[in-house]
Amino acid sequence: MTQHTLGPWRERQATGTCDRHILGPDGPIAIVPYKWGTPESRTAHAQLIISAPNLLAALEETEAQIDDVGRNATPPDAYAEIPWECVDKIRAAIAKAKGQS
């Protein structure tokens, strides 16, 4: 998969329409068309999309911290206390964001 456009992403109201444009540092990323629900839901969709780079970075950092805990756990059973069902969800979300699932 090609690397996504790095953030920060931002949104703006399109001139002359009700569309919401999602912009990266180098230009357009996506459009939330006016046909997608109410003005409030279009804004909510746009806000979720623009948060994607930050969410992915936070998940990757969390996964790295968990791996560090595993390598440096004292006592070793401290690693067993990690909520693994949450870790599985984190790893699945990272894989999905990177097109690996």
Sequence and secondary structure as in RCSB ss.txt:
>XXXX:A:sequence
MTQHTLGPWRERQATGTCDRHILGPDGPIAIVPYKWGTPESRTAHAQLIISAPNLLAALEETEAQIDDVGRNATP
PDAYAEIPWECVDKIRAAIAKAKGQS
>XXXX:A:secstr
      S  EEEE TTSS EEEEETTEEEEEE TTSS HHHHHHHHHHHHTHHHHHHHHHHHHHHHHHHHHH SS
GGGGGGS HHHHHHHHHHHHHHTT  
